[in-house]
């Protein structure tokens, strides 16, 4: 379906309603999902294997992928993979290493006391890699590399087994190339539950990251609190702000690229009716069935307003004054500037992370980063002088909250 809308005061409600519909993604945990989670909590491996047989039509006798299977996977991948993925790994490592170097401990000093902020890696993290139509080894790199750079001691990969009973060879090789060798043949809500509770084969983890289908995502939401999560991921999406300086074929391919994702949707916001018409003609000529929406605005200020309202996963700005437009963008976790910055380049090679919040959640979530695998601790060290300087005021605040022993715990030190 190709939908073209004109944005003005008269039909603002209709346009915003369309954007709301694009962002709608219900994640209420269905009773069936809760049932799977509770079954895994109670019955461990037995339950995981039962649902793998039910949903993936595969009988798994050993959840963990053995080292010999990982080694054998090298012979099953296209030989071109090694050179290209090595370059991608290098770029992703460089970018995220710089990210880590800019996350620093620091010490706040005040009269008579200090507070030290210290960053520590998680002990363990699980990475969920979907099965489905594509071997998403790139997603494994985007999650595994920042976890390793953060210093996570144990990194686990779970992914649904294919028709042959094994995790896809590209995923196995990619994991091995970045030093991850704990991979399990499990997907869906049952894999999320296994990482949250632990089973006989799969030891629990502190956090789980990575996109999945609606079932694994519902499970992540339901289990949040028992296990940490990165964000709640819905269908992949792109929004493009473009004017008459944009190459219409570049824009067309970027919009169609999202159609390769299940339920992916694409939005073009432009002040050029000529560009909109050209893109519409090319999309129809392609024969690709896709959910593409085009909104024609009067000016770039309206384009910025709509983009910030949409809060898209990927935002491309291909316009005359792209830098000025980007300064006004507040809700976009990944921005691609100019005619020669396709989202697909960021997906694979640039080095920035492609695990991003979707469906409007960029209003409060950021893309995956090294920070997702770190936690910070505050170390407060106070002297008698510090209690003397600030203690009486702290006592007043405790008293006003009617917490008598809070007050006394400070007074005892001040009077000692």
C-alpha positions in Angstrom: 0.0 0.0 0.0 1.3 3.5 -1.0 -0.4 6.3 0.9 0.1 10.0 0.1 -1.1 12.7 2.5 -0.9 16.5 2.5 -0.1 18.1 5.9 -1.9 21.3 6.8 -4.0 22.8 9.6 -7.2 21.3 8.2 -6.0 17.7 8.2 -3.4 17.7 11.0 -5.5 15.3 13.0 -5.6 12.8 10.2 -1.9 13.0 9.6 -1.0 12.6 13.3 -3.5 9.8 13.5 -1.6 8.0 10.7 1.7 8.4 12.5 0.1 7.1 15.7 -1.2 4.1 13.8 2.3 3.4 12.4 3.6 3.5 16.0 0.9 1.3 17.4 2.4 -2.0 18.7 0.7 -3.8 21.5 3.0 -5.6 23.9 0.5 -6.8 26.5 1.8 -10.2 27.5 -0.8 -12.7 26.2 -1.8 -15.5 28.5 -0.1 -18.0 26.2 3.2 -16.1 26.7 2.8 -16.1 30.5 2.1 -19.8 30.4 5.3 -20.5 28.5 7.4 -18.4 30.9 6.0 -20.1 34.0 6.5 -23.5 32.4 10.1 -22.7 31.7 10.6 -21.4 35.2 9.2 -24.6 36.6 10.4 -27.2 34.2 13.6 -25.8 32.7 15.2 -27.5 29.7 12.2 -29.9 29.3 9.9 -26.9 28.7 12.3 -25.1 26.4 12.6 -28.2 24.2 8.9 -28.8 24.2 8.2 -25.3 22.8 11.1 -25.6 20.4 9.4 -28.7 19.0 6.0 -27.0 18.9 7.0 -23.7 17.3 10.1 -24.5 15.4 9.3 -28.1 14.5 12.7 -29.2 15.6 13.7 -31.8 18.2 16.7 -30.5 20.2 18.6 -33.0 22.4 21.3 -30.6 23.4 20.6 -27.0 23.9 24.2 -25.8 23.9 25.8 -25.7 20.4 29.0 -27.8 20.8 32.4 -26.4 19.7 32.7 -28.9 16.9 29.5 -27.6 15.4 30.7 -24.0 15.6 34.0 -25.1 13.9 32.1 -27.0 11.1 30.0 -23.8 10.4 33.0 -22.1 8.9 32.8 -24.4 5.9 29.1 -23.5 5.3 29.4 -19.8 4.8 30.1 -17.8 1.6 33.9 -17.2 1.5 33.3 -13.5 0.8 31.8 -13.3 4.3 35.2 -13.3 6.1 36.8 -10.3 4.5 33.6 -8.2 4.7 32.6 -9.1 8.2 36.2 -8.6 9.4 36.0 -5.0 8.2 32.6 -4.5 9.8 33.9 -5.9 13.1 36.9 -3.5 13.0 34.6 -0.5 12.5 32.1 -1.5 15.2 35.0 -2.2 17.6 36.6 1.2 16.9 33.4 3.2 17.4 32.4 1.4 20.6 35.9 1.5 22.0 35.8 5.3 21.6 32.4 5.2 23.3 33.9 3.3 26.3 36.8 5.7 26.6 34.4 8.6 27.0 32.5 6.9 29.8 34.8 7.9 32.7 34.8 7.5 36.5 34.9 10.8 38.4 35.1 12.2 41.9 32.8 15.0 43.3 34.5 16.8 46.1 32.7 18.9 48.8 33.6 20.2 52.2 34.4 17.1 54.3 33.3 14.4 51.9 33.6 13.0 48.4 31.4 11.0 46.0 33.1 8.7 43.5 31.2 7.5 40.5 32.5 4.2 39.3 31.4 2.2 36.2 31.3 -1.6 36.4 30.4 -4.1 33.7 27.5 -6.5 34.1 28.5 -10.0 35.2 26.5 -11.6 32.3 24.4 -10.7 29.3 22.2 -12.6 26.9 21.8 -11.8 23.3 18.7 -12.7 21.4 19.1 -13.3 17.7 15.9 -13.9 15.8 15.5 -16.7 13.3 13.0 -16.1 10.5 13.8 -14.9 7.0 17.4 -13.7 7.4 20.6 -14.8 9.3 21.0 -11.7 11.3 24.7 -12.0 12.1 25.0 -8.2 11.9 22.7 -7.9 15.0 25.0 -10.3 16.9 28.0 -8.1 16.1 26.0 -5.0 17.3 25.2 -6.6 20.6 28.2 -8.8 21.3 31.0 -6.2 20.5 29.8 -3.5 22.9 29.2 -6.1 25.6 32.8 -7.3 25.2 34.2 -3.8 25.2 32.2 -3.0 28.3 34.0 -6.0 30.0 31.0 -8.3 30.5 32.5 -11.6 31.7 29.9 -14.0 30.3 28.1 -13.4 27.1 25.4 -15.8 25.9 23.7 -16.1 22.5 20.2 -17.7 22.1 18.7 -18.2 18.6 16.0 -20.4 17.2 17.2 -23.6 15.5 16.6 -23.9 11.8 15.1 -26.8 9.9 18.3 -28.8 10.3 18.2 -28.4 14.1 21.1 -26.0 14.4 21.6 -22.3 14.7 22.5 -20.7 11.4 26.1 -21.0 10.4 26.6 -17.3 9.8 25.5 -16.6 13.4 27.8 -19.3 14.8 30.8 -18.0 12.8 30.1 -14.4 13.7 29.9 -15.2 17.4 33.1 -17.2 17.2 34.9 -14.4 15.4 34.2 -12.0 18.2 35.0 -14.5 20.9 31.6 -15.7 22.0 31.3 -19.5 22.3 28.2 -20.0 24.5 25.4 -20.4 22.0 22.1 -22.1 22.6 19.5 -23.6 20.2 16.5 -21.8 21.6 14.2 -18.9 20.6 10.9 -17.3 21.3 9.5 -16.6 24.8 11.0 -19.8 26.0 14.5 -18.6 25.4 13.8 -15.3 27.1 12.5 -17.1 30.1 15.5 -19.4 30.2 17.8 -16.4 30.3 15.7 -14.9 33.1 15.3 -17.9 35.3 18.0 -20.3 34.3 17.6 -23.9 33.3 19.7 -27.1 33.7 21.6 -26.1 30.5 21.3 -22.3 30.3 22.6 -20.4 33.3 20.6 -17.2 34.0 21.9 -13.8 32.9 21.6 -10.3 34.3 20.3 -8.7 31.1 19.0 -9.6 27.7 19.4 -7.4 24.6 18.5 -7.7 20.9 15.4 -7.5 18.8 12.9 -10.3 18.2 9.3 -10.9 17.1 6.3 -9.9 19.1 6.4 -13.1 21.3 10.0 -12.7 22.5 9.4 -8.9 23.0 6.3 -9.5 25.0 8.3 -12.0 27.1 11.1 -9.3 27.6 8.5 -6.8 28.8 6.8 -9.3 31.2 10.1 -10.4 32.7 11.6 -6.9 33.1 12.6 -6.5 36.7 13.6 -10.2 36.9 16.0 -9.5 34.2 17.3 -6.2 32.6 16.4 -5.4 29.1 17.6 -3.0 26.5 14.4 -1.7 24.9 11.1 -3.0 23.5 11.6 -3.5 19.7 8.8 -3.5 17.2 8.9 -3.7 13.4 11.8 -1.9 11.7 11.1 1.6 10.4 12.6 4.5 8.5 11.5 8.2 8.2 13.1 10.3 5.5 13.0 14.1 5.4 13.9 15.2 1.9 13.6 18.1 -0.4 14.1 18.6 -4.2 17.9 18.2 -3.8 17.5 14.5 -2.8 18.1 11.8 -5.4 14.7 10.2 -5.9 16.1 6.7 -6.6 18.2 6.8 -3.4 15.1 7.7 -1.5 13.1 5.0 -3.2 15.6 2.3 -2.4 15.8 3.4 1.2 12.0 3.2 1.6 11.9 -0.2 -0.1 14.7 -1.5 2.1 12.4 -1.4 5.1 9.9 -3.6 3.2 12.4 -6.4 3.5 11.7 -6.6 7.2 8.5 -8.2 8.4 5.9 -5.5 9.0 8.6 -2.8 8.3 7.2 0.5 7.5 8.6 3.6 5.7 7.7 7.3 5.8 8.8 10.1 3.5 8.2 13.7 4.6 8.9 16.2 1.9 8.2 19.7 0.8 8.6 18.7 -2.9 5.6 17.3 -4.6 7.8 16.6 -7.6 10.0 14.3 -5.5 6.9 12.6 -4.0 5.5 11.9 -7.4 8.8 10.4 -8.7 9.2 8.2 -5.6 5.6 7.0 -6.0 6.1 6.1 -9.6 9.3 4.1 -8.8 7.7 2.3 -5.9 4.8 1.2 -8.0 7.1 0.2 -10.8 9.1 -2.0 -8.4 6.0 -4.2 -7.7 7.1 -4.5 -4.1 4.2 -4.6 -1.6 5.1 -2.3 1.1 3.6 0.1 3.7 5.0 3.3 2.4 3.5 6.6 3.5 4.4 10.0 1.9 3.5 13.2 3.7 3.8 16.5 1.7 4.4 19.5 3.9 4.7 23.2 3.2 8.1 23.7 4.7 10.9 22.0 6.6 9.7 23.3 10.0 6.6 21.1 9.5 8.8 18.2 8.5 10.8 18.5 11.7 7.6 18.7 13.8 6.2 15.5 12.3 9.5 13.7 12.5 9.9 14.5 16.2 6.3 13.4 16.8 7.0 10.1 15.0 10.2 9.6 16.9 11.5 7.1 14.3 14.0 4.3 14.7 16.0 5.5 11.7 15.9 9.1 10.4 17.4 10.1 7.1 17.8 13.8 6.3 18.6 14.5 2.6 17.9 18.2 2.2 19.6 21.4 1.3 20.1 22.6 4.9 20.5 19.1 6.5 22.7 20.3 9.4 20.2 23.0 10.4 17.3 20.5 10.3 19.2 18.0 12.4 19.8 20.6 15.1 16.1 20.7 15.6 15.6 16.9 15.8 15.0 15.7 19.4 13.6 12.2 18.9 15.8 10.0 16.7 18.3 7.4 18.0 20.1 7.2 14.6 20.3 10.0 12.0 21.7 9.6 8.5 22.7 12.9 6.9 22.9 13.5 3.1 22.3 11.7 -0.1 25.2 9.2 0.4 24.3 8.0 3.9 21.9 5.1 3.5 20.5 3.4 6.6 21.8 0.1 5.2 25.4 1.3 5.6 24.8 1.9 9.2 23.2 -1.5 9.5 26.4 -3.3 8.5 29.5 -1.2 8.2 29.7 2.3 9.6 30.3 1.1 13.2 27.3 2.9 14.9 24.8 0.5 16.5 21.8 -0.7 14.7 19.8 -2.1 17.6 17.5 0.9 18.1 14.2 1.7 19.8 11.2 1.6 17.5 7.5 2.6 17.4 8.0 6.0 19.0 10.0 4.8 22.0 12.9 6.9 20.8 11.2 9.6 22.9 12.7 7.9 26.0 15.1 5.1 24.8 18.4 5.3 23.0 20.2 2.9 20.7 22.2 0.0 22.2 25.6 1.1 23.4 28.4 0.2 25.8 26.4 1.9 28.5 23.8 -0.9 28.3 26.4 -3.3 29.7 27.6 -1.0 32.5 26.2 0.0 35.8 27.5 2.8 37.9 28.1 2.9 41.6 28.3 5.9 43.9 30.9 5.6 46.7 30.2 8.3 49.4 33.1 8.9 51.8 32.3 11.4 54.5 34.5 12.7 57.4 33.5 14.2 60.7 34.1 17.6 59.2 31.5 16.8 56.5 28.9 15.8 59.0 29.7 19.0 61.0 29.2 21.2 57.9 26.1 19.5 56.4 24.6 17.3 59.2 22.2 19.8 60.8 20.5 20.6 57.5 20.2 16.8 56.8 18.7 16.3 60.2 16.1 19.0 59.5 15.1 17.3 56.2 14.8 13.9 58.0 12.7 15.5 60.7 10.3 17.1 58.2 9.8 13.7 56.6 9.1 12.3 60.1 11.9 9.8 59.9 13.2 10.1 63.4 15.9 7.5 63.3 17.3 8.9 60.1 17.8 12.1 62.0 19.4 10.3 65.0 21.8 8.4 62.7 23.3 11.7 61.6 23.1 13.3 65.1 25.0 10.5 66.7 27.9 11.2 64.4 27.7 14.9 64.7 27.7 14.7 68.5 30.4 12.1 68.8 
